[in-house]
Amino acid sequence: MDGNKGAGSSSGIVKPTSLHTKLHNKRKELENLTVIAELTSSINQSLLKFNQDLENLEEEYDQITKISSNWQEIIRSISLASSSLANYQVSDYEDPQDKSDGDDHKTGSSGSGRPLPETLIRIKLDEEGKKAV
């Protein structure tokens, strides 16, 4: 019977060691799960910030599109205003005070004797292209 007790006591020693090993493994698993939870939280915050950045980018894209379309209209208006200047020659741009021959030159609205682009008037239109009041 002493042999059974000795065997029992040796198995009793094995059990606490086995329990300590399991406890140690579970603690490591808990630490790993805590790290995973922290990393998941960090990724979640990063994704939320990324979502906000995408929303801002979409708003900025709309504004850039609007500005680009405005610039196209501005360039077209400048081209339209300057198209009348294509009829003039380089000599028409010289200062009339430097000329002594007294030729009549086409003058702009400033009366300087030099050709100027046409005057443009800006009229605000509503969405349908009708004149806004």
PANUTOR-227607 format. One record per atom (N, C-alpha, C): residue number from 0; residue in three letters; x, y, z; atom name. Coordinates in nm, 4 decimals, decimal comma, padded with zeros to 6 digits. Example, Ala and Ser with C-alpha at 12.3 -4.5 7.8 and 13.67 -1.06 7.14 Angstrom:
+-----+------+----------+----------+----------+------+
| pos | code |        X |        Y |        Z | site |
+-----+------+----------+----------+----------+------+
|   0 |  Ala |  01,3190 | -00,5690 |  00,7800 |    N |
|   0 |  Ala |  01,2300 | -00,4500 |  00,7800 |   CA |
|   0 |  Ala |  01,3200 | -00,3300 |  00,7800 |    C |
|   1 |  Ser |  01,2850 | -00,2250 |  00,7080 |    N |
|   1 |  Ser |  01,3670 | -00,1060 |  00,7140 |   CA |
|   1 |  Ser |  01,2900 |  00,0030 |  00,7870 |    C |
+-----+------+----------+----------+----------+------+
% end
This chain:
+-----+------+----------+----------+----------+------+
| pos | code |        X |        Y |        Z | site |
+-----+------+----------+----------+----------+------+
|   0 |  Met |  00,0789 | -00,1187 |  00,0000 |    N |
|   0 |  Met |  00,0000 |  00,0000 |  00,0000 |   CA |
|   0 |  Met |  00,0832 |  00,1253 |  00,0000 |    C |
|   1 |  Asp |  00,1983 |  00,1174 |  00,0621 |    N |
|   1 |  Asp |  00,2848 |  00,2334 |  00,0598 |   CA |
|   1 |  Asp |  00,3231 |  00,2698 | -00,0835 |    C |
|   2 |  Gly |  00,3322 |  00,1690 | -00,1643 |    N |
|   2 |  Gly |  00,3642 |  00,1946 | -00,3050 |   CA |
|   2 |  Gly |  00,2540 |  00,2741 | -00,3721 |    C |
|   3 |  Asn |  00,1268 |  00,2432 | -00,3320 |    N |
|   3 |  Asn |  00,0164 |  00,3171 | -00,3907 |   CA |
|   3 |  Asn |  00,0166 |  00,4611 | -00,3418 |    C |
|   4 |  Lys |  00,0482 |  00,4788 | -00,2124 |    N |
|   4 |  Lys |  00,0528 |  00,6147 | -00,1590 |   CA |
|   4 |  Lys |  00,1657 |  00,6922 | -00,2240 |    C |
|   5 |  Gly |  00,2781 |  00,6259 | -00,2425 |    N |
|   5 |  Gly |  00,3906 |  00,6937 | -00,3074 |   CA |
|   5 |  Gly |  00,3557 |  00,7304 | -00,4498 |    C |
|   6 |  Ala |  00,2882 |  00,6388 | -00,5146 |    N |
|   6 |  Ala |  00,2472 |  00,6676 | -00,6523 |   CA |
|   6 |  Ala |  00,1428 |  00,7770 | -00,6523 |    C |
|   7 |  Gly |  00,0545 |  00,7717 | -00,5467 |    N |
|   7 |  Gly | -00,0496 |  00,8744 | -00,5379 |   CA |
|   7 |  Gly |  00,0086 |  01,0096 | -00,5069 |    C |
|   8 |  Ser |  00,1106 |  01,0098 | -00,4209 |    N |
|   8 |  Ser |  00,1694 |  01,1379 | -00,3858 |   CA |
|   8 |  Ser |  00,2500 |  01,1933 | -00,5015 |    C |
|   9 |  Ser |  00,3102 |  01,1070 | -00,5804 |    N |
|   9 |  Ser |  00,3829 |  01,1572 | -00,6965 |   CA |
|   9 |  Ser |  00,2851 |  01,2095 | -00,8010 |    C |
|  10 |  Ser |  00,1694 |  01,1472 | -00,8123 |    N |
|  10 |  Ser |  00,0695 |  01,1990 | -00,9053 |   CA |
|  10 |  Ser |  00,0090 |  01,3275 | -00,8503 |    C |
|  11 |  Gly |  00,0065 |  01,3434 | -00,7166 |    N |
|  11 |  Gly | -00,0400 |  01,4656 | -00,6534 |   CA |
|  11 |  Gly |  00,0542 |  01,5812 | -00,6833 |    C |
|  12 |  Ile |  00,1819 |  01,5540 | -00,6938 |    N |
|  12 |  Ile |  00,2808 |  01,6564 | -00,7269 |   CA |
|  12 |  Ile |  00,2677 |  01,6946 | -00,8737 |    C |
|  13 |  Val |  00,2380 |  01,5991 | -00,9561 |    N |
|  13 |  Val |  00,2235 |  01,6243 | -01,0996 |   CA |
|  13 |  Val |  00,1029 |  01,7127 | -01,1259 |    C |
|  14 |  Lys | -00,0047 |  01,6899 | -01,0541 |    N |
|  14 |  Lys | -00,1260 |  01,7673 | -01,0768 |   CA |
|  14 |  Lys | -00,1051 |  01,9164 | -01,0492 |    C |
|  15 |  Pro | -00,0452 |  01,9563 | -00,9346 |    N |
|  15 |  Pro | -00,0235 |  02,0986 | -00,9145 |   CA |
|  15 |  Pro |  00,0683 |  02,1578 | -01,0218 |    C |
|  16 |  Thr |  00,1691 |  02,0860 | -01,0637 |    N |
|  16 |  Thr |  00,2559 |  02,1354 | -01,1696 |   CA |
|  16 |  Thr |  00,1758 |  02,1507 | -01,2983 |    C |
|  17 |  Ser |  00,0903 |  02,0551 | -01,3269 |    N |
|  17 |  Ser |  00,0059 |  02,0613 | -01,4456 |   CA |
|  17 |  Ser | -00,0910 |  02,1797 | -01,4350 |    C |
|  18 |  Leu | -00,1467 |  02,2032 | -01,3164 |    N |
|  18 |  Leu | -00,2365 |  02,3162 | -01,2962 |   CA |
|  18 |  Leu | -00,1614 |  02,4495 | -01,3104 |    C |
|  19 |  His | -00,0396 |  02,4538 | -01,2552 |    N |
|  19 |  His |  00,0411 |  02,5746 | -01,2699 |   CA |
|  19 |  His |  00,0740 |  02,6007 | -01,4163 |    C |
|  20 |  Thr |  00,1032 |  02,4951 | -01,4893 |    N |
|  20 |  Thr |  00,1332 |  02,5099 | -01,6316 |   CA |
|  20 |  Thr |  00,0099 |  02,5597 | -01,7070 |    C |
|  21 |  Lys | -00,1047 |  02,5020 | -01,6774 |    N |
|  21 |  Lys | -00,2295 |  02,5461 | -01,7418 |   CA |
|  21 |  Lys | -00,2596 |  02,6908 | -01,7046 |    C |
|  22 |  Leu | -00,2424 |  02,7237 | -01,5770 |    N |
|  22 |  Leu | -00,2663 |  02,8605 | -01,5320 |   CA |
|  22 |  Leu | -00,1712 |  02,9576 | -01,6017 |    C |
|  23 |  His | -00,0458 |  02,9199 | -01,6114 |    N |
|  23 |  His |  00,0539 |  03,0035 | -01,6795 |   CA |
|  23 |  His |  00,0162 |  03,0214 | -01,8282 |    C |
|  24 |  Asn | -00,0252 |  02,9125 | -01,8925 |    N |
|  24 |  Asn | -00,0664 |  02,9197 | -02,0332 |   CA |
|  24 |  Asn | -00,1898 |  03,0081 | -02,0506 |    C |
|  25 |  Lys | -00,2843 |  02,9972 | -01,9599 |    N |
|  25 |  Lys | -00,4055 |  03,0790 | -01,9673 |   CA |
|  25 |  Lys | -00,3724 |  03,2271 | -01,9456 |    C |
|  26 |  Arg | -00,2780 |  03,2561 | -01,8557 |    N |
|  26 |  Arg | -00,2370 |  03,3952 | -01,8348 |   CA |
|  26 |  Arg | -00,1705 |  03,4510 | -01,9596 |    C |
|  27 |  Lys | -00,0860 |  03,3712 | -02,0240 |    N |
|  27 |  Lys | -00,0227 |  03,4165 | -02,1493 |   CA |
|  27 |  Lys | -00,1288 |  03,4378 | -02,2568 |    C |
|  28 |  Glu | -00,2257 |  03,3474 | -02,2630 |    N |
|  28 |  Glu | -00,3348 |  03,3611 | -02,3596 |   CA |
|  28 |  Glu | -00,4145 |  03,4880 | -02,3324 |    C |
|  29 |  Leu | -00,4408 |  03,5162 | -02,2034 |    N |
|  29 |  Leu | -00,5118 |  03,6393 | -02,1670 |   CA |
|  29 |  Leu | -00,4311 |  03,7625 | -02,2072 |    C |
|  30 |  Glu | -00,3009 |  03,7615 | -02,1838 |    N |
|  30 |  Glu | -00,2154 |  03,8737 | -02,2244 |   CA |
|  30 |  Glu | -00,2203 |  03,8923 | -02,3756 |    C |
|  31 |  Asn | -00,2121 |  03,7823 | -02,4487 |    N |
|  31 |  Asn | -00,2182 |  03,7899 | -02,5955 |   CA |
|  31 |  Asn | -00,3530 |  03,8433 | -02,6423 |    C |
|  32 |  Leu | -00,4612 |  03,7975 | -02,5790 |    N |
|  32 |  Leu | -00,5937 |  03,8477 | -02,6154 |   CA |
|  32 |  Leu | -00,6088 |  03,9958 | -02,5822 |    C |
|  33 |  Thr | -00,5473 |  04,0395 | -02,4721 |    N |
|  33 |  Thr | -00,5499 |  04,1812 | -02,4366 |   CA |
|  33 |  Thr | -00,4752 |  04,2640 | -02,5420 |    C |
|  34 |  Val | -00,3612 |  04,2133 | -02,5847 |    N |
|  34 |  Val | -00,2850 |  04,2822 | -02,6904 |   CA |
|  34 |  Val | -00,3677 |  04,2879 | -02,8188 |    C |
|  35 |  Ile | -00,4330 |  04,1762 | -02,8534 |    N |
|  35 |  Ile | -00,5170 |  04,1725 | -02,9740 |   CA |
|  35 |  Ile | -00,6318 |  04,2718 | -02,9617 |    C |
|  36 |  Ala | -00,6931 |  04,2805 | -02,8438 |    N |
|  36 |  Ala | -00,8029 |  04,3758 | -02,8223 |   CA |
|  36 |  Ala | -00,7533 |  04,5196 | -02,8385 |    C |
|  37 |  Glu | -00,6346 |  04,5501 | -02,7857 |    N |
|  37 |  Glu | -00,5778 |  04,6851 | -02,7998 |   CA |
|  37 |  Glu | -00,5481 |  04,7160 | -02,9460 |    C |
|  38 |  Leu | -00,4911 |  04,6182 | -03,0168 |    N |
|  38 |  Leu | -00,4605 |  04,6393 | -03,1587 |   CA |
|  38 |  Leu | -00,5885 |  04,6556 | -03,2399 |    C |
|  39 |  Thr | -00,6911 |  04,5793 | -03,2070 |    N |
|  39 |  Thr | -00,8196 |  04,5912 | -03,2760 |   CA |
|  39 |  Thr | -00,8796 |  04,7286 | -03,2524 |    C |
|  40 |  Ser | -00,8708 |  04,7762 | -03,1289 |    N |
|  40 |  Ser | -00,9210 |  04,9098 | -03,0967 |   CA |
|  40 |  Ser | -00,8436 |  05,0157 | -03,1749 |    C |
|  41 |  Ser | -00,7139 |  05,0003 | -03,1833 |    N |
|  41 |  Ser | -00,6307 |  05,0947 | -03,2581 |   CA |
|  41 |  Ser | -00,6667 |  05,0932 | -03,4074 |    C |
|  42 |  Ile | -00,6868 |  04,9748 | -03,4621 |    N |
|  42 |  Ile | -00,7255 |  04,9643 | -03,6040 |   CA |
|  42 |  Ile | -00,8619 |  05,0273 | -03,6253 |    C |
|  43 |  Asn | -00,9540 |  05,0055 | -03,5308 |    N |
|  43 |  Asn | -01,0871 |  05,0644 | -03,5417 |   CA |
|  43 |  Asn | -01,0786 |  05,2165 | -03,5443 |    C |
|  44 |  Gln | -00,9976 |  05,2748 | -03,4558 |    N |
|  44 |  Gln | -00,9808 |  05,4203 | -03,4539 |   CA |
|  44 |  Gln | -00,9175 |  05,4694 | -03,5837 |    C |
|  45 |  Ser | -00,8202 |  05,3950 | -03,6345 |    N |
|  45 |  Ser | -00,7551 |  05,4330 | -03,7596 |   CA |
|  45 |  Ser | -00,8539 |  05,4285 | -03,8758 |    C |
|  46 |  Leu | -00,9385 |  05,3277 | -03,8779 |    N |
|  46 |  Leu | -01,0381 |  05,3164 | -03,9848 |   CA |
|  46 |  Leu | -01,1420 |  05,4278 | -03,9759 |    C |
|  47 |  Leu | -01,1810 |  05,4647 | -03,8533 |    N |
|  47 |  Leu | -01,2744 |  05,5767 | -03,8382 |   CA |
|  47 |  Leu | -01,2118 |  05,7069 | -03,8874 |    C |
|  48 |  Lys | -01,0849 |  05,7294 | -03,8549 |    N |
|  48 |  Lys | -01,0148 |  05,8491 | -03,9031 |   CA |
|  48 |  Lys | -01,0021 |  05,8455 | -04,0547 |    C |
|  49 |  Phe | -00,9722 |  05,7291 | -04,1087 |    N |
|  49 |  Phe | -00,9624 |  05,7130 | -04,2536 |   CA |
|  49 |  Phe | -01,0963 |  05,7440 | -04,3204 |    C |
|  50 |  Asn | -01,2062 |  05,7009 | -04,2594 |    N |
|  50 |  Asn | -01,3391 |  05,7294 | -04,3116 |   CA |
|  50 |  Asn | -01,3653 |  05,8804 | -04,3130 |    C |
|  51 |  Gln | -01,3286 |  05,9484 | -04,2055 |    N |
|  51 |  Gln | -01,3450 |  06,0941 | -04,1996 |   CA |
|  51 |  Gln | -01,2600 |  06,1618 | -04,3077 |    C |
|  52 |  Asp | -01,1370 |  06,1126 | -04,3258 |    N |
|  52 |  Asp | -01,0499 |  06,1695 | -04,4285 |   CA |
|  52 |  Asp | -01,1101 |  06,1502 | -04,5678 |    C |
|  53 |  Leu | -01,1701 |  06,0343 | -04,5915 |    N |
|  53 |  Leu | -01,2341 |  06,0100 | -04,7210 |   CA |
|  53 |  Leu | -01,3535 |  06,1023 | -04,7433 |    C |
|  54 |  Glu | -01,4309 |  06,1258 | -04,6372 |    N |
|  54 |  Glu | -01,5433 |  06,2186 | -04,6486 |   CA |
|  54 |  Glu | -01,4929 |  06,3592 | -04,6785 |    C |
|  55 |  Asn | -01,3861 |  06,4018 | -04,6111 |    N |
|  55 |  Asn | -01,3273 |  06,5341 | -04,6375 |   CA |
|  55 |  Asn | -01,2745 |  06,5414 | -04,7798 |    C |
|  56 |  Leu | -01,2125 |  06,4333 | -04,8238 |    N |
|  56 |  Leu | -01,1591 |  06,4290 | -04,9595 |   CA |
|  56 |  Leu | -01,2707 |  06,4409 | -05,0615 |    C |
|  57 |  Glu | -01,3834 |  06,3772 | -05,0354 |    N |
|  57 |  Glu | -01,4969 |  06,3852 | -05,1270 |   CA |
|  57 |  Glu | -01,5482 |  06,5291 | -05,1346 |    C |
|  58 |  Glu | -01,5590 |  06,5950 | -05,0182 |    N |
|  58 |  Glu | -01,6032 |  06,7347 | -05,0156 |   CA |
|  58 |  Glu | -01,5037 |  06,8234 | -05,0908 |    C |
|  59 |  Glu | -01,3745 |  06,8013 | -05,0655 |    N |
|  59 |  Glu | -01,2722 |  06,8806 | -05,1331 |   CA |
|  59 |  Glu | -01,2733 |  06,8540 | -05,2833 |    C |
|  60 |  Tyr | -01,2983 |  06,7310 | -05,3235 |    N |
|  60 |  Tyr | -01,3056 |  06,6974 | -05,4658 |   CA |
|  60 |  Tyr | -01,4193 |  06,7745 | -05,5315 |    C |
|  61 |  Asp | -01,5345 |  06,7810 | -05,4639 |    N |
|  61 |  Asp | -01,6471 |  06,8570 | -05,5180 |   CA |
|  61 |  Asp | -01,6105 |  07,0050 | -05,5332 |    C |
|  62 |  Gln | -01,5400 |  07,0591 | -05,4331 |    N |
|  62 |  Gln | -01,4990 |  07,1991 | -05,4405 |   CA |
|  62 |  Gln | -01,3979 |  07,2208 | -05,5527 |    C |
|  63 |  Ile | -01,3046 |  07,1280 | -05,5685 |    N |
|  63 |  Ile | -01,2049 |  07,1397 | -05,6753 |   CA |
|  63 |  Ile | -01,2733 |  07,1327 | -05,8116 |    C |
|  64 |  Thr | -01,3721 |  07,0451 | -05,8253 |    N |
|  64 |  Thr | -01,4469 |  07,0340 | -05,9504 |   CA |
|  64 |  Thr | -01,5184 |  07,1656 | -05,9810 |    C |
|  65 |  Lys | -01,5772 |  07,2248 | -05,8786 |    N |
|  65 |  Lys | -01,6478 |  07,3521 | -05,8967 |   CA |
|  65 |  Lys | -01,5497 |  07,4626 | -05,9373 |    C |
|  66 |  Ile | -01,4355 |  07,4674 | -05,8698 |    N |
|  66 |  Ile | -01,3345 |  07,5692 | -05,9026 |   CA |
|  66 |  Ile | -01,2821 |  07,5484 | -06,0446 |    C |
|  67 |  Ser | -01,2588 |  07,4231 | -06,0813 |    N |
|  67 |  Ser | -01,2097 |  07,3939 | -06,2166 |   CA |
|  67 |  Ser | -01,3095 |  07,4392 | -06,3219 |    C |
|  68 |  Ser | -01,4365 |  07,4133 | -06,2974 |    N |
|  68 |  Ser | -01,5371 |  07,4573 | -06,3946 |   CA |
|  68 |  Ser | -01,5432 |  07,6097 | -06,3995 |    C |
|  69 |  Asn | -01,5251 |  07,6758 | -06,2833 |    N |
|  69 |  Asn | -01,5220 |  07,8226 | -06,2826 |   CA |
|  69 |  Asn | -01,4035 |  07,8743 | -06,3632 |    C |
|  70 |  Trp | -01,2858 |  07,8096 | -06,3476 |    N |
|  70 |  Trp | -01,1688 |  07,8541 | -06,4228 |   CA |
|  70 |  Trp | -01,1893 |  07,8365 | -06,5724 |    C |
|  71 |  Gln | -01,2570 |  07,7299 | -06,6115 |    N |
|  71 |  Gln | -01,2850 |  07,7115 | -06,7539 |   CA |
|  71 |  Gln | -01,3717 |  07,8259 | -06,8054 |    C |
|  72 |  Glu | -01,4689 |  07,8676 | -06,7253 |    N |
|  72 |  Glu | -01,5537 |  07,9800 | -06,7644 |   CA |
|  72 |  Glu | -01,4732 |  08,1104 | -06,7684 |    C |
|  73 |  Ile | -01,3828 |  08,1285 | -06,6734 |    N |
|  73 |  Ile | -01,3001 |  08,2494 | -06,6695 |   CA |
|  73 |  Ile | -01,2103 |  08,2554 | -06,7928 |    C |
|  74 |  Ile | -01,1463 |  08,1433 | -06,8245 |    N |
|  74 |  Ile | -01,0575 |  08,1400 | -06,9416 |   CA |
|  74 |  Ile | -01,1361 |  08,1665 | -07,0693 |    C |
|  75 |  Arg | -01,2553 |  08,1082 | -07,0772 |    N |
|  75 |  Arg | -01,3391 |  08,1312 | -07,1953 |   CA |
|  75 |  Arg | -01,3779 |  08,2788 | -07,2047 |    C |
|  76 |  Ser | -01,4094 |  08,3420 | -07,0901 |    N |
|  76 |  Ser | -01,4451 |  08,4845 | -07,0904 |   CA |
|  76 |  Ser | -01,3262 |  08,5707 | -07,1314 |    C |
|  77 |  Ile | -01,2079 |  08,5376 | -07,0811 |    N |
|  77 |  Ile | -01,0878 |  08,6131 | -07,1190 |   CA |
|  77 |  Ile | -01,0616 |  08,5974 | -07,2678 |    C |
|  78 |  Ser | -01,0781 |  08,4771 | -07,3176 |    N |
|  78 |  Ser | -01,0581 |  08,4528 | -07,4595 |   CA |
|  78 |  Ser | -01,1574 |  08,5324 | -07,5426 |    C |
|  79 |  Leu | -01,2812 |  08,5345 | -07,4973 |    N |
|  79 |  Leu | -01,3840 |  08,6103 | -07,5672 |   CA |
|  79 |  Leu | -01,3514 |  08,7599 | -07,5662 |    C |
|  80 |  Ala | -01,3087 |  08,8109 | -07,4521 |    N |
|  80 |  Ala | -01,2764 |  08,9532 | -07,4411 |   CA |
|  80 |  Ala | -01,1532 |  08,9886 | -07,5231 |    C |
|  81 |  Ser | -01,0593 |  08,8977 | -07,5334 |    N |
|  81 |  Ser | -00,9349 |  08,9255 | -07,6047 |   CA |
|  81 |  Ser | -00,9453 |  08,8980 | -07,7541 |    C |
|  82 |  Ser | -01,0498 |  08,8332 | -07,7965 |    N |
|  82 |  Ser | -01,0607 |  08,7991 | -07,9389 |   CA |
|  82 |  Ser | -01,0657 |  08,9235 | -08,0271 |    C |
|  83 |  Ser | -01,1191 |  09,0327 | -07,9746 |    N |
|  83 |  Ser | -01,1229 |  09,1555 | -08,0550 |   CA |
|  83 |  Ser | -00,9837 |  09,2136 | -08,0749 |    C |
|  84 |  Leu | -00,8890 |  09,1776 | -07,9881 |    N |
|  84 |  Leu | -00,7524 |  09,2286 | -08,0007 |   CA |
|  84 |  Leu | -00,6765 |  09,1625 | -08,1153 |    C |
|  85 |  Ala | -00,7270 |  09,0519 | -08,1666 |    N |
|  85 |  Ala | -00,6591 |  08,9822 | -08,2755 |   CA |
|  85 |  Ala | -00,6606 |  09,0637 | -08,4040 |    C |
|  86 |  Asn | -00,7487 |  09,1613 | -08,4142 |    N |
|  86 |  Asn | -00,7582 |  09,2444 | -08,5341 |   CA |
|  86 |  Asn | -00,6504 |  09,3516 | -08,5411 |    C |
|  87 |  Tyr | -00,5793 |  09,3733 | -08,4323 |    N |
|  87 |  Tyr | -00,4797 |  09,4796 | -08,4274 |   CA |
|  87 |  Tyr | -00,3416 |  09,4270 | -08,4623 |    C |
|  88 |  Gln | -00,2538 |  09,5198 | -08,5017 |    N |
|  88 |  Gln | -00,1150 |  09,4854 | -08,5324 |   CA |
|  88 |  Gln | -00,0256 |  09,5403 | -08,4217 |    C |
|  89 |  Val |  00,1019 |  09,5011 | -08,4235 |    N |
|  89 |  Val |  00,1969 |  09,5444 | -08,3219 |   CA |
|  89 |  Val |  00,2075 |  09,6970 | -08,3206 |    C |
|  90 |  Ser |  00,2009 |  09,7584 | -08,4329 |    N |
|  90 |  Ser |  00,2142 |  09,9043 | -08,4395 |   CA |
|  90 |  Ser |  00,0981 |  09,9746 | -08,3696 |    C |
|  91 |  Asp | -00,0167 |  09,9069 | -08,3582 |    N |
|  91 |  Asp | -00,1311 |  09,9675 | -08,2901 |   CA |
|  91 |  Asp | -00,1089 |  09,9796 | -08,1396 |    C |
|  92 |  Tyr | -00,0133 |  09,9032 | -08,0858 |    N |
|  92 |  Tyr |  00,0123 |  09,9040 | -07,9427 |   CA |
|  92 |  Tyr |  00,1182 |  10,0065 | -07,9027 |    C |
|  93 |  Glu |  00,1785 |  10,0708 | -07,9977 |    N |
|  93 |  Glu |  00,2800 |  10,1717 | -07,9663 |   CA |
|  93 |  Glu |  00,2117 |  10,2955 | -07,9110 |    C |
|  94 |  Asp |  00,2829 |  10,3696 | -07,8310 |    N |
|  94 |  Asp |  00,2288 |  10,4890 | -07,7692 |   CA |
|  94 |  Asp |  00,2030 |  10,5945 | -07,8760 |    C |
|  95 |  Pro |  00,0793 |  10,6443 | -07,8866 |    N |
|  95 |  Pro |  00,0486 |  10,7436 | -07,9913 |   CA |
|  95 |  Pro |  00,1233 |  10,8751 | -07,9712 |    C |
|  96 |  Gln |  00,1716 |  10,9042 | -07,8520 |    N |
|  96 |  Gln |  00,2458 |  11,0276 | -07,8300 |   CA |
|  96 |  Gln |  00,3828 |  11,0199 | -07,8953 |    C |
|  97 |  Asp |  00,4349 |  10,8955 | -07,9124 |    N |
|  97 |  Asp |  00,5634 |  10,8784 | -07,9778 |   CA |
|  97 |  Asp |  00,5521 |  10,8978 | -08,1284 |    C |
|  98 |  Lys |  00,4312 |  10,8868 | -08,1808 |    N |
|  98 |  Lys |  00,4124 |  10,9014 | -08,3255 |   CA |
|  98 |  Lys |  00,3909 |  11,0490 | -08,3588 |    C |
|  99 |  Ser |  00,4521 |  11,0885 | -08,4630 |    N |
|  99 |  Ser |  00,4361 |  11,2280 | -08,5036 |   CA |
|  99 |  Ser |  00,3519 |  11,2413 | -08,6289 |    C |
| 100 |  Asp |  00,3082 |  11,1283 | -08,6871 |    N |
| 100 |  Asp |  00,2328 |  11,1371 | -08,8115 |   CA |
| 100 |  Asp |  00,0857 |  11,1669 | -08,7884 |    C |
| 101 |  Gly |  00,0334 |  11,1516 | -08,6663 |    N |
| 101 |  Gly | -00,1032 |  11,1915 | -08,6356 |   CA |
| 101 |  Gly | -00,2077 |  11,0993 | -08,6932 |    C |
| 102 |  Asp | -00,1740 |  10,9726 | -08,7247 |    N |
| 102 |  Asp | -00,2733 |  10,8784 | -08,7763 |   CA |
| 102 |  Asp | -00,3782 |  10,8511 | -08,6705 |    C |
| 103 |  Asp | -00,5007 |  10,8296 | -08,7171 |    N |
| 103 |  Asp | -00,6065 |  10,7915 | -08,6243 |   CA |
| 103 |  Asp | -00,5927 |  10,6433 | -08,5926 |    C |
| 104 |  His | -00,5936 |  10,6097 | -08,4641 |    N |
| 104 |  His | -00,5865 |  10,4704 | -08,4190 |   CA |
| 104 |  His | -00,7154 |  10,4366 | -08,3484 |    C |
| 105 |  Lys | -00,7479 |  10,3108 | -08,3518 |    N |
| 105 |  Lys | -00,8641 |  10,2651 | -08,2756 |   CA |
| 105 |  Lys | -00,8273 |  10,2755 | -08,1283 |    C |
| 106 |  Thr | -00,9157 |  10,3317 | -08,0532 |    N |
| 106 |  Thr | -00,8834 |  10,3508 | -07,9117 |   CA |
| 106 |  Thr | -00,9745 |  10,2663 | -07,8257 |    C |
| 107 |  Gly | -00,9228 |  10,2309 | -07,7104 |    N |
| 107 |  Gly | -01,0024 |  10,1575 | -07,6136 |   CA |
| 107 |  Gly | -01,0863 |  10,2543 | -07,5339 |    C |
| 108 |  Ser | -01,1529 |  10,2028 | -07,4322 |    N |
| 108 |  Ser | -01,2411 |  10,2868 | -07,3516 |   CA |
| 108 |  Ser | -01,1628 |  10,3863 | -07,2668 |    C |
| 109 |  Ser | -01,0324 |  10,3635 | -07,2493 |    N |
| 109 |  Ser | -00,9547 |  10,4543 | -07,1656 |   CA |
| 109 |  Ser | -00,9125 |  10,5794 | -07,2418 |    C |
| 110 |  Gly | -00,9226 |  10,5764 | -07,3730 |    N |
| 110 |  Gly | -00,8832 |  10,6914 | -07,4518 |   CA |
| 110 |  Gly | -00,7339 |  10,7061 | -07,4631 |    C |
| 111 |  Ser | -00,6553 |  10,6034 | -07,4297 |    N |
| 111 |  Ser | -00,5104 |  10,6124 | -07,4353 |   CA |
| 111 |  Ser | -00,4582 |  10,5956 | -07,5773 |    C |
| 112 |  Gly | -00,5427 |  10,5524 | -07,6695 |    N |
| 112 |  Gly | -00,4988 |  10,5312 | -07,8051 |   CA |
| 112 |  Gly | -00,4545 |  10,3883 | -07,8289 |    C |
| 113 |  Arg | -00,4347 |  10,3129 | -07,7248 |    N |
| 113 |  Arg | -00,3957 |  10,1729 | -07,7389 |   CA |
| 113 |  Arg | -00,5210 |  10,0859 | -07,7363 |    C |
| 114 |  Pro | -00,5197 |  09,9775 | -07,8133 |    N |
| 114 |  Pro | -00,6367 |  09,8884 | -07,8124 |   CA |
| 114 |  Pro | -00,6467 |  09,8135 | -07,6796 |    C |
| 115 |  Leu | -00,7686 |  09,8001 | -07,6334 |    N |
| 115 |  Leu | -00,7948 |  09,7292 | -07,5077 |   CA |
| 115 |  Leu | -00,8949 |  09,6165 | -07,5340 |    C |
| 116 |  Pro | -00,8956 |  09,5158 | -07,4492 |    N |
| 116 |  Pro | -00,9953 |  09,4100 | -07,4659 |   CA |
| 116 |  Pro | -01,1356 |  09,4637 | -07,4413 |    C |
| 117 |  Glu | -01,2326 |  09,3929 | -07,4928 |    N |
| 117 |  Glu | -01,3715 |  09,4330 | -07,4737 |   CA |
| 117 |  Glu | -01,4060 |  09,4269 | -07,3247 |    C |
| 118 |  Thr | -01,4950 |  09,5160 | -07,2823 |    N |
| 118 |  Thr | -01,5407 |  09,5163 | -07,1443 |   CA |
| 118 |  Thr | -01,6459 |  09,4073 | -07,1280 |    C |
| 119 |  Leu | -01,6293 |  09,3274 | -07,0241 |    N |
| 119 |  Leu | -01,7251 |  09,2205 | -06,9968 |   CA |
| 119 |  Leu | -01,8094 |  09,2575 | -06,8772 |    C |
| 120 |  Ile | -01,9346 |  09,2174 | -06,8807 |    N |
| 120 |  Ile | -02,0253 |  09,2392 | -06,7687 |   CA |
| 120 |  Ile | -02,0639 |  09,1023 | -06,7159 |    C |
| 121 |  Arg | -02,0525 |  09,0852 | -06,5870 |    N |
| 121 |  Arg | -02,0864 |  08,9570 | -06,5260 |   CA |
| 121 |  Arg | -02,2299 |  08,9627 | -06,4753 |    C |
| 122 |  Ile | -02,3092 |  08,8651 | -06,5192 |    N |
| 122 |  Ile | -02,4483 |  08,8560 | -06,4778 |   CA |
| 122 |  Ile | -02,4673 |  08,7212 | -06,4109 |    C |
| 123 |  Lys | -02,5156 |  08,7235 | -06,2886 |    N |
| 123 |  Lys | -02,5364 |  08,5996 | -06,2153 |   CA |
| 123 |  Lys | -02,6608 |  08,5293 | -06,2687 |    C |
| 124 |  Leu | -02,6472 |  08,3984 | -06,2945 |    N |
| 124 |  Leu | -02,7578 |  08,3183 | -06,3431 |   CA |
| 124 |  Leu | -02,7940 |  08,2154 | -06,2380 |    C |
| 125 |  Asp | -02,9210 |  08,1759 | -06,2385 |    N |
| 125 |  Asp | -02,9605 |  08,0700 | -06,1463 |   CA |
| 125 |  Asp | -02,9298 |  07,9344 | -06,2079 |    C |
| 126 |  Glu | -02,9724 |  07,8257 | -06,1430 |    N |
| 126 |  Glu | -02,9417 |  07,6889 | -06,1854 |   CA |
| 126 |  Glu | -02,9888 |  07,6621 | -06,3275 |    C |
| 127 |  Glu | -03,1012 |  07,7196 | -06,3686 |    N |
| 127 |  Glu | -03,1589 |  07,6901 | -06,4994 |   CA |
| 127 |  Glu | -03,1030 |  07,7802 | -06,6086 |    C |
| 128 |  Gly | -03,0104 |  07,8651 | -06,5750 |    N |
| 128 |  Gly | -02,9491 |  07,9540 | -06,6727 |   CA |
| 128 |  Gly | -03,0286 |  08,0811 | -06,6939 |    C |
| 129 |  Lys | -03,1251 |  08,1069 | -06,6086 |    N |
| 129 |  Lys | -03,2042 |  08,2299 | -06,6196 |   CA |
| 129 |  Lys | -03,1389 |  08,3367 | -06,5343 |    C |
| 130 |  Lys | -03,1595 |  08,4611 | -06,5725 |    N |
| 130 |  Lys | -03,1024 |  08,5744 | -06,5011 |   CA |
| 130 |  Lys | -03,1608 |  08,5823 | -06,3595 |    C |
| 131 |  Ala | -03,0714 |  08,5870 | -06,2615 |    N |
| 131 |  Ala | -03,1152 |  08,5989 | -06,1225 |   CA |
| 131 |  Ala | -03,1510 |  08,7434 | -06,0921 |    C |
| 132 |  Val | -03,2521 |  08,7622 | -06,0108 |    N |
| 132 |  Val | -03,2971 |  08,8979 | -05,9780 |   CA |
| 132 |  Val | -03,2191 |  08,9525 | -05,8631 |    C |
+-----+------+----------+----------+----------+------+
% end
